[in-house]
């Protein structure tokens, strides 16, 4: 839950729940600066307290899906969670860094030929164990092409 160490811009008193229930601001007496504390859930440890520097928000530029990730301070496990646009906006406004990424271009390519089967994958694995595997693959690709494409 979001808590303010003093009255916030909406006049909420200290300790009162605010908005999404995942963020609070505390003042560090030694420096006089305010640090936002973010509560997140580790699948192993449960709720953990993080700062904005502990998290990264990731947003896909192609479909606007969002997520955030962090390393659990208790067990050191890498944790990634999906996030709605509202959560992404809230985290970024709290100072969490944002990475924008794109879907791989290969997803838009036209697929040619039948899909790979588990047997194809096993054959490929076995082929890679042999000397001269690259030449063998070149020959197989050449023989699969139309004569006009050779």
LONUDREN-603332 format. One line per 8 residues: their letters; for each residue z, x, y of N, C-alpha, C, O. Coordinates in Angstrom, 2 decimals, m for minus. Layout:
# LONUDREN-603332
a) Z:X:Y:Z:X:Y:Z:X:Y:Z:X:Y  ...
# end
This chain:
# LONUDREN-603332
xxxxxxxx) 0.00:0.83:m1.17:0.00:0.00:0.00:0.00:0.87:1.23:0.50:2.00:1.19  m0.55:0.37:2.32:m0.63:1.11:3.56:0.65:0.87:4.33:1.06:m0.27:4.54  1.27:1.94:4.73:2.50:1.83:5.51:2.39:2.74:6.71:1.76:3.80:6.65  2.98:2.33:7.76:3.00:3.14:8.98:4.41:3.67:9.18:5.39:2.96:8.94  4.50:4.91:9.64:5.82:5.47:9.89:6.40:4.94:11.19:7.60:5.05:11.43  5.56:4.36:12.02:6.00:3.69:13.24:5.08:2.51:13.44:4.18:2.30:12.62  5.26:1.75:14.48:4.39:0.60:14.71:2.96:1.07:14.86:2.69:1.99:15.64  2.05:0.45:14.14:0.64:0.80:14.19:m0.07:m0.01:15.25:0.57:m0.74:16.00
xxxxxxxx) m1.40:0.10:15.32:m2.16:m0.60:16.32:m2.04:m2.11:16.19:m2.24:m2.82:17.18  m1.73:m2.61:15.03:m1.57:m4.05:14.85:m0.11:m4.46:14.96:0.24:m5.62:14.70  0.74:m3.52:15.34:2.13:m3.82:15.57:2.95:m4.04:14.32:4.03:m4.64:14.39  2.47:m3.58:13.17:3.25:m3.75:11.95:4.43:m2.81:11.96:4.27:m1.63:12.27  5.60:m3.29:11.63:6.74:m2.40:11.59:6.67:m1.45:10.41:5.93:m1.68:9.45  7.44:m0.39:10.50:7.49:0.63:9.45:7.80:m0.02:8.10:8.70:m0.85:7.99  7.02:0.39:7.05:7.27:m0.10:5.71:6.59:m1.40:5.36:6.72:m1.86:4.23  5.88:m2.01:6.26:5.22:m3.29:6.01:3.84:m3.07:5.40:3.14:m2.14:5.81
xxxxxxxx) 3.42:m3.86:4.43:2.10:m3.72:3.80:1.00:m3.97:4.82:1.17:m4.79:5.73  m0.11:m3.27:4.68:m1.20:m3.38:5.64:m2.54:m3.26:4.91:m2.73:m2.32:4.14  m3.45:m4.17:5.14:m4.82:m4.19:4.63:m4.92:m4.07:3.12:m4.46:m4.95:2.40  m5.52:m2.99:2.62:m5.89:m2.94:1.21:m4.79:m2.47:0.29:m4.96:m2.52:m0.93  m3.69:m2.02:0.79:m2.60:m1.59:m0.07:m2.79:m0.21:m0.67:m2.23:0.07:m1.72  m3.57:0.67:m0.03:m3.81:1.97:m0.64:m3.57:3.14:0.29:m3.79:4.29:m0.11  m3.13:2.91:1.53:m3.09:3.99:2.49:m1.86:3.85:3.37:m1.45:2.73:3.69  m1.26:4.97:3.75:m0.18:4.92:4.75:m0.17:6.22:5.53:m0.63:7.26:5.06
xxxxxxxx) 0.35:6.13:6.72:0.42:7.31:7.59:1.86:7.77:7.68:2.77:6.96:7.85  2.06:9.07:7.57:3.40:9.64:7.72:3.32:10.80:8.69:2.28:11.46:8.79  4.38:11.04:9.39:4.41:12.13:10.34:5.09:13.33:9.71:6.13:13.21:9.08  4.48:14.49:9.90:5.08:15.74:9.43:5.91:16.31:10.55:5.38:16.75:11.56  7.25:16.31:10.38:8.12:16.78:11.47:7.87:18.23:11.86:8.00:18.58:13.04  7.51:19.08:10.90:7.35:20.50:11.21:6.16:20.77:12.12:6.16:21.74:12.88  5.13:19.92:12.06:3.94:20.13:12.89:3.74:19.02:13.91:3.00:19.20:14.87  4.40:17.88:13.71:4.22:16.75:14.62:2.91:16.02:14.41:2.55:15.16:15.22
xxxxxxxx) 2.18:16.33:13.34:0.91:15.66:13.07:1.12:14.51:12.11:2.07:14.50:11.32  0.22:13.53:12.18:0.28:12.38:11.29:m0.71:12.61:10.15:m1.87:12.95:10.39  m0.26:12.42:8.93:m1.09:12.60:7.74:m1.21:11.27:7.03:m0.21:10.58:6.82  m2.43:10.92:6.66:m2.64:9.69:5.92:m2.42:9.97:4.44:m3.01:10.90:3.88  m1.58:9.18:3.81:m1.34:9.29:2.38:m2.07:8.16:1.70:m1.95:7.01:2.10  m2.82:8.49:0.67:m3.62:7.51:m0.05:m3.10:7.40:m1.47:m2.93:8.41:m2.15  m2.86:6.18:m1.90:m2.39:5.95:m3.26:m3.60:5.65:m4.13:m4.41:4.78:m3.81  m3.72:6.37:m5.23:m4.81:6.15:m6.18:m4.19:6.10:m7.58:m3.02:6.43:m7.78
xxxxxxxx) m5.01:5.68:m8.54:m4.50:5.51:m9.89:m5.18:6.49:m10.84:m6.40:6.51:m10.97  m4.37:7.31:m11.50:m4.85:8.21:m12.55:m4.68:7.48:m13.87:m3.62:6.91:m14.13  m5.72:7.47:m14.73:m5.60:6.78:m16.02:m4.47:7.33:m16.89:m3.93:6.60:m17.73  m4.10:8.59:m16.71:m3.04:9.20:m17.51:m1.67:9.06:m16.89:m0.68:8.81:m17.59  m1.59:9.21:m15.57:m0.29:9.30:m14.89:0.11:8.05:m14.12:1.27:7.91:m13.74  m0.82:7.15:m13.88:m0.53:5.99:m13.05:m0.76:6.31:m11.59:m1.60:7.15:m11.26  m0.02:5.65:m10.70:m0.19:5.83:m9.26:0.21:7.24:m8.84:1.25:7.75:m9.24  m0.65:7.85:m8.01:m0.37:9.18:m7.45:m0.63:9.13:m5.95:m1.42:8.31:m5.47
xxxxxxxx) 0.04:10.00:m5.22:m0.12:10.09:m3.77:m1.05:11.25:m3.44:m0.87:12.36:m3.94  m2.05:10.99:m2.60:m3.04:12.00:m2.23:m3.20:12.02:m0.72:m2.81:11.07:m0.03  m3.77:13.09:m0.20:m4.18:13.14:1.20:m5.69:13.01:1.26:m6.36:13.09:0.23  m6.22:12.83:2.45:m7.67:12.69:2.62:m8.42:13.91:2.08:m9.53:13.78:1.57  m7.82:15.09:2.18:m8.47:16.31:1.69:m8.55:16.36:0.16:m9.33:17.13:m0.39  m7.75:15.55:m0.52:m7.73:15.54:m1.98:m8.84:14.70:m2.60:m9.09:14.80:m3.80  m9.50:13.87:m1.80:m10.50:12.94:m2.32:m11.88:13.26:m1.78:m12.03:13.92:m0.75  m12.89:12.79:m2.48:m14.28:12.82:m2.02:m14.88:11.45:m2.30:m14.74:10.92:m3.40
xxxxxxxx) m15.54:10.89:m1.30:m16.27:9.63:m1.45:m17.73:9.99:m1.69:m18.28:10.84:m0.99  m18.36:9.34:m2.66:m19.78:9.56:m2.95:m20.51:8.24:m2.80:m20.08:7.22:m3.34  m21.64:8.26:m2.06:m22.43:7.06:m1.84:m23.88:7.38:m2.19:m24.43:8.39:m1.75  m24.49:6.50:m2.99:m25.90:6.66:m3.35:m26.77:6.11:m2.22:m26.62:4.94:m1.84  m27.66:6.93:m1.69:m28.52:6.51:m0.59:m29.56:5.48:m1.04:m30.08:4.74:m0.21  m29.85:5.43:m2.33:m30.90:4.53:m2.82:m30.41:3.11:m3.06:m31.13:2.16:m2.76  m29.21:2.95:m3.59:m28.73:1.60:m3.88:m27.36:1.30:m3.27:m26.78:0.24:m3.52  m26.84:2.23:m2.49:m25.58:2.08:m1.74:m24.34:1.88:m2.63:m23.32:1.39:m2.15
xxxxxxxx) m24.43:2.25:m3.91:m23.22:2.22:m4.74:m22.27:3.30:m4.26:m22.70:4.38:m3.85  m20.99:2.99:m4.32:m20.00:3.95:m3.86:m18.98:4.26:m4.94:m18.75:3.47:m5.85  m18.37:5.43:m4.82:m17.30:5.84:m5.72:m16.45:6.87:m4.98:m16.84:7.38:m3.94  m15.29:7.15:m5.55:m14.48:8.23:m5.03:m13.95:9.02:m6.21:m13.81:8.49:m7.31  m13.65:10.29:m5.97:m13.14:11.13:m7.04:m12.04:12.04:m6.49:m11.98:12.35:m5.30  m11.18:12.45:m7.40:m10.07:13.34:m7.05:m9.57:14.01:m8.31:m9.87:13.58:m9.42  m8.80:15.06:m8.12:m8.11:15.72:m9.23:m6.66:15.28:m9.14:m6.01:15.45:m8.11  m6.15:14.73:m10.24:m4.77:14.24:m10.26:m3.81:15.40:m9.99:m3.87:16.43:m10.66
xxxxxxxx) m2.91:15.23:m9.02:m1.97:16.32:m8.73:m0.94:16.53:m9.84:m0.34:17.60:m9.92  m0.74:15.53:m10.69:0.25:15.66:m11.76:m0.33:16.33:m13.01:0.25:17.28:m13.54  m1.48:15.82:m13.50:m2.02:16.33:m14.77:m3.29:17.17:m14.61:m3.79:17.72:m15.58  m3.81:17.27:m13.38:m5.01:18.04:m13.05:m6.29:17.46:m13.65:m7.33:18.12:m13.65  m6.23:16.25:m14.15:m7.41:15.58:m14.71:m8.34:15.14:m13.57:m7.88:14.66:m12.54  m9.66:15.32:m13.77:m10.64:14.84:m12.79:m10.78:13.33:m12.99:m10.97:12.86:m14.11  m10.68:12.58:m11.90:m10.73:11.12:m11.96:m11.83:10.64:m11.02:m11.93:11.11:m9.89  m12.66:9.71:m11.48:m13.70:9.10:m10.65:m13.59:7.59:m10.82:m13.41:7.09:m11.93
xxxxxxxx) m13.71:6.87:m9.72:m13.59:5.42:m9.72:m14.69:4.83:m8.86:m15.07:5.41:m7.84  m15.21:3.66:m9.27:m16.15:2.93:m8.43:m15.40:2.39:m7.23:m14.20:2.13:m7.29  m16.13:2.23:m6.11:m15.49:1.73:m4.89:m16.43:0.77:m4.18:m17.63:1.02:m4.06  m15.87:m0.33:m3.71:m16.65:m1.28:m2.92:m16.96:m0.67:m1.56:m16.39:0.35:m1.18  m17.87:m1.30:m0.84:m18.22:m0.81:0.49:m16.98:m0.80:1.39:m16.82:0.12:2.20  m16.11:m1.79:1.26:m14.89:m1.87:2.07:m13.98:m0.68:1.80:m13.43:m0.09:2.73  m13.81:m0.33:0.52:m12.95:0.81:0.16:m13.59:2.12:0.65:m12.89:2.99:1.17  m14.91:2.24:0.50:m15.60:3.44:1.00:m15.37:3.58:2.50:m15.01:4.66:2.98
xxxxxxxx) m15.56:2.49:3.25:m15.36:2.54:4.70:m13.93:2.89:5.06:m13.69:3.68:5.98  m12.98:2.32:4.35:m11.56:2.59:4.61:m11.22:4.06:4.35:m10.54:4.69:5.16  m11.71:4.59:3.23:m11.42:5.99:2.91:m12.06:6.95:3.92:m11.42:7.90:4.37  m13.32:6.69:4.28:m14.01:7.55:5.24:m13.32:7.48:6.60:m13.17:8.50:7.27  m12.89:6.28:7.02:m12.20:6.16:8.31:m10.84:6.86:8.28:m10.28:7.16:9.33  m10.31:7.11:7.08:m9.04:7.83:6.93:m9.22:9.33:6.91:m8.25:10.08:6.84  m10.49:9.79:6.97:m10.75:11.23:7.00:m11.23:11.82:5.69:m11.38:13.04:5.59  m11.48:10.99:4.69:m12.00:11.49:3.41:m13.46:11.89:3.61:m14.23:11.15:4.21
xxxxxxxx) m13.82:13.07:3.10:m15.20:13.54:3.24:m16.13:12.68:2.38:m15.74:12.19:1.32  m17.37:12.53:2.85:m18.34:11.70:2.14:m19.55:12.54:1.74:m20.08:13.30:2.55  m19.97:12.38:0.49:m21.20:13.01:0.00:m22.21:11.89:m0.24:m21.88:10.87:m0.84  m23.43:12.09:0.25:m24.51:11.14:0.00:m25.42:11.77:m1.03:m25.80:12.93:m0.91  m25.79:11.00:m2.05:m26.64:11.52:m3.11:m27.78:10.55:m3.36:m27.73:9.40:m2.91  m28.80:11.00:m4.07:m29.96:10.18:m4.37:m30.14:10.10:m5.89:m29.77:11.01:m6.62  m30.72:9.00:m6.34:m31.06:8.86:m7.75:m32.14:9.88:m8.09:m32.96:10.21:m7.23  m32.17:10.39:m9.31:m33.20:11.36:m9.69:m34.59:10.75:m9.58:m34.80:9.59:m9.93
xxxxxxxx) m35.54:11.54:m9.09:m36.92:11.07:m8.93:m37.53:10.67:m10.27:m38.43:9.82:m10.31  m37.05:11.26:m11.35:m37.60:10.95:m12.68:m37.44:9.48:m13.05:m38.20:8.96:m13.87  m36.48:8.79:m12.46:m36.29:7.38:m12.75:m37.48:6.54:m12.31:m37.73:5.46:m12.85  m38.22:7.03:m11.30:m39.38:6.30:m10.80:m40.70:6.71:m11.46:m41.74:6.13:m11.16  m40.66:7.71:m12.34:m41.90:8.17:m12.98:m42.38:7.19:m14.04:m41.58:6.51:m14.69  m43.69:7.13:m14.20:m44.27:6.32:m15.26:m44.05:7.02:m16.59:m44.32:8.21:m16.73  m43.54:6.28:m17.54:m43.29:6.86:m18.86:m44.55:6.74:m19.71:m45.20:5.69:m19.75  m44.86:7.82:m20.40:m46.03:7.86:m21.25:m45.58:8.17:m22.67:m44.77:9.07:m22.88
xxxxxxxx) m46.09:7.44:m23.63:m45.76:7.70:m25.02:m44.54:6.92:m25.47:m43.86:6.27:m24.67  m44.29:6.99:m26.75:m43.14:6.25:m27.29:m41.82:6.89:m26.88:m41.78:8.09:m26.59  m40.74:6.12:m26.84:m39.44:6.71:m26.52:m38.99:7.68:m27.61:m39.39:7.56:m28.77  m38.15:8.63:m27.23:m37.62:9.58:m28.21:m36.68:8.85:m29.17:m35.96:7.93:m28.79  m36.70:9.29:m30.41:m35.81:8.74:m31.42:m34.78:9.81:m31.78:m34.95:10.97:m31.42  m33.73:9.45:m32.48:m32.77:10.47:m32.94:m33.45:11.53:m33.82:m33.08:12.71:m33.76  m34.43:11.13:m34.62:m35.16:12.11:m35.45:m35.93:13.10:m34.58:m35.99:14.29:m34.90  m36.54:12.61:m33.48:m37.25:13.50:m32.57:m36.30:14.54:m31.99:m36.63:15.72:m31.90
xxxxxxxx) m35.13:14.09:m31.61:m34.14:15.00:m31.04:m33.69:16.05:m32.06:m33.53:17.22:m31.72  m33.48:15.62:m33.29:m33.09:16.56:m34.35:m34.21:17.57:m34.62:m33.95:18.76:m34.77  m35.47:17.09:m34.69:m36.61:17.99:m34.88:m36.68:19.02:m33.76:m36.94:20.20:m34.00  m36.46:18.57:m32.52:m36.50:19.48:m31.37:m35.38:20.51:m31.47:m35.61:21.70:m31.22  m34.19:20.07:m31.84:m33.06:20.99:m32.01:m33.39:22.07:m33.05:m33.13:23.25:m32.84  m33.95:21.64:m34.18:m34.30:22.60:m35.23:m35.40:23.55:m34.78:m35.38:24.73:m35.11  m36.37:23.03:m34.02:m37.46:23.86:m33.51:m36.92:24.95:m32.58:m37.41:26.08:m32.61  m35.93:24.63:m31.77:m35.36:25.61:m30.84:m34.66:26.76:m31.57:m34.42:27.80:m30.96
xxxxxxxx) m34.33:26.58:m32.82:m33.65:27.61:m33.61:m34.63:28.70:m34.08:m34.21:29.79:m34.48  m35.93:28.39:m34.03:m36.95:29.31:m34.55:m37.49:30.23:m33.46:m37.52:29.88:m32.28  m37.92:31.44:m33.90:m38.65:32.32:m32.98:m40.00:31.69:m32.70:m40.59:31.07:m33.59  m40.49:31.83:m31.49:m41.80:31.29:m31.13:m41.79:29.79:m30.86:m42.83:29.15:m30.89  m40.61:29.24:m30.60:m40.51:27.79:m30.38:m41.31:27.32:m29.17:m41.86:26.22:m29.18  m41.37:28.16:m28.11:m42.07:27.73:m26.91:m43.57:27.58:m27.18:m44.18:26.60:m26.74  m44.16:28.53:m27.89:m45.58:28.44:m28.25:m45.87:27.21:m29.10:m46.90:26.56:m28.93  m44.96:26.89:m30.01:m45.11:25.71:m30.85:m45.12:24.43:m30.00:m45.91:23.52:m30.24
xxxxxxxx) m44.23:24.37:m29.01:m44.18:23.19:m28.13:m45.46:23.11:m27.30:m46.02:22.02:m27.13  m45.93:24.26:m26.79:m47.19:24.25:m26.03:m48.33:23.69:m26.87:m49.12:22.87:m26.39  m48.40:24.12:m28.11:m49.48:23.66:m29.00:m49.36:22.16:m29.27:m50.37:21.45:m29.26  m48.16:21.67:m29.50:m47.96:20.24:m29.75:m48.34:19.40:m28.53:m48.93:18.33:m28.68  m47.99:19.87:m27.34:m48.35:19.14:m26.13:m49.86:19.15:m25.93:m50.45:18.11:m25.63  m50.49:20.33:m26.11:m51.95:20.41:m25.97:m52.66:19.47:m26.92:m53.61:18.79:m26.53  m52.21:19.42:m28.17:m52.90:18.57:m29.15:m52.65:17.08:m28.89:m53.41:16.25:m29.37  m51.59:16.74:m28.14:m51.32:15.34:m27.86:m52.09:14.81:m26.64:m52.18:13.59:m26.44
xxxxxx) m52.64:15.72:m25.83:m53.35:15.31:m24.62:m54.75:14.81:m24.96:m55.33:15.20:m25.97  m55.28:13.96:m24.11:m56.66:13.53:m24.23:m57.56:14.74:m24.01:m57.19:15.64:m23.26  m58.73:14.78:m24.65:m59.64:15.93:m24.47:m59.99:16.17:m23.00:m60.21:17.31:m22.60  m60.04:15.13:m22.22:m60.41:15.31:m20.81:m59.28:15.96:m20.00:m59.54:16.56:m18.96  m58.03:15.85:m20.47:m56.90:16.43:m19.76:m56.63:17.88:m20.15:m55.80:18.53:m19.52  m57.30:18.41:m21.17:m57.02:19.77:m21.66:m57.59:20.82:m20.77:m57.44:22.01:m21.05
# end
